[in-house]
């Protein structure tokens, strides 16, 4: 029997974005291959902590190969943001990502925090990483960038533009892509769609809390996807292979993606594809900010 709640149509705003080929939403699967830099960014002196280091080495050594196999089985592309320290120490891993058609994006050198660095220091890191990651990818120059810890500075977008990057994936101010004043596309994420908050744990340094069970995380991520699908958003899921490469979490990702595929109307795309589409289809974005000029002109949000 239907309840009064079932009789009431659900709130259904107009889609935030017009996606290609009639898709209802976009999905960008991101893997931040931080590996050992998870530890080293806390301090080089921690390199001698073998158990701590080995926990994070699991990502490039075990997690990435397993996740690449899953992506192949699912038939979906992904974007891997790789610190250049990891590219130096795991060169065959980077080659395997590229060989399977996935995108490799910039993610700092040793996953260094950008808070507190000068513009000149940030630019030096960026230029060095572009050159090194291009070599690691067999001459394929990266076009996307995710700041370590998602932390950017007021000048970061300008540096991306200056050095030929097409998009950033670090900010969190929307649930669809937007374009910075200088033309750089931003593909925003959200802490809720991150595995660190769900699964990370270390006693010392103190990371995370008690790791969550996969059923709870599936429910969290599925509910957000389901609503984003209804609202025409861009579902950006950020995973770390040393966390989400664990067997039960690989199953979690498999179940989630298969359910998304069954729902239909989902454009699974690399960051570069989403960025190019957003840049070349400025009318695809529906503005709802009351203080935006388009809305002030009388358009309804």
C-alpha positions, 0 to 999 in steps of 0.5 A, a space after each residue: 500500500 502506498 503511503 501519503 509520502 509516496 503520493 507526493 512527487 519528489 523535489 525535481 529541480 532542473 538539471 545543473 548541467 546539460 551532459 553529452 549524449 543525453 546523459 543525466 550526470 557525469 562520474 569522474 573516478 579519481 585515484 590519488 596515488 599518494 603511496 609513501 608520500 602520505 607518510 613522507 609529507 608528514 616528515 622525512 624522518 618517518 621514512 625509517 618507520 617500516 610498518 608505517 611506510 609499508 602500509 602506504 606502499 601497499 597502494 602502488 604495489 598492490 592496490 593500483 594493479 588490483 584497481 586497474 583490473 577492476 576498471 578493465 572488468 567494469 569498462 570505465 575510465 579513471 583519472 590517477 593523480 600521481 605525486 612525482 615521488 611516486 612516479 620516480 619510485 614506481 615507474 612501471 606502475 605509471 606506465 601500466 596506468 597510461 597503457 590502459 588508457 587512463 589519465 595521469 594528473 599532477 599531484 605535487 612532488 612529495 604531496 607537500 602542503 601548499 598552505 604557507 608556500 609562496 607563489 614562487 615556491 608553488 610555481 617551482 614545484 609545479 614546473 618541476 612536476 610537469 616536466 617529470 610526470 611528462 617523462 614518466 608518462 612517455 611524453 604525454 603531458 598532463 593537463 589536470 592538477 589536484 593540489 595535495 590535501 585539496 589545498 590551493 592558494 589564490 594564485 594557483 589557478 593563474 599558475 595552472 593557466 600560465 603553464 598550460 594546464 586545462 583543469 584543476 580538481 581541488 576546490 569544493 564550491 559546486 557540484 558541477 564544473 565551472 570555469 575560472 576567470 582565466 579559462 581554467 576549468 575546475 571540477 570540484 570534489 567533496 570530502 564526503 566522496 573521499 575514502 580517507 575520512 572513511 577508512 584511513 587509520 594510523 596510531 602515530 601519526 594520528 590519522 583517522 578514527 575507527 575505519 568504517 564498514 563498507 556497507 555504511 560507506 556504500 550507503 553514503 556514496 550511493 545516496 549522494 550519487 542517486 541525488 546527483 543523478 537526479 539533479 544533473 551533477 558531476 559525481 567526483 569520487 576520490 579514492 586512495 589505492 592504499 585504502 581502497 585497494 583493500 579487497 573488501 573495498 574493491 568489492 565496494 567500488 565494484 558494487 557501486 559502479 555496477 549499480 551506477 551503470 544499472 541506473 543508466 544515463 551516467 557519463 563515466 569520463 576522465 577529468 580531461 574529457 569533462 574539462 574540455 566539454 565544460 570549456 567548449 559548452 559554456 551554456 551547459 551549466 545552469 547557474 543557480 547562485 542568486 548573486 550571479 549576473 545570469 540569475 540577477 538578469 531574471 533567470 530562475 534558478 
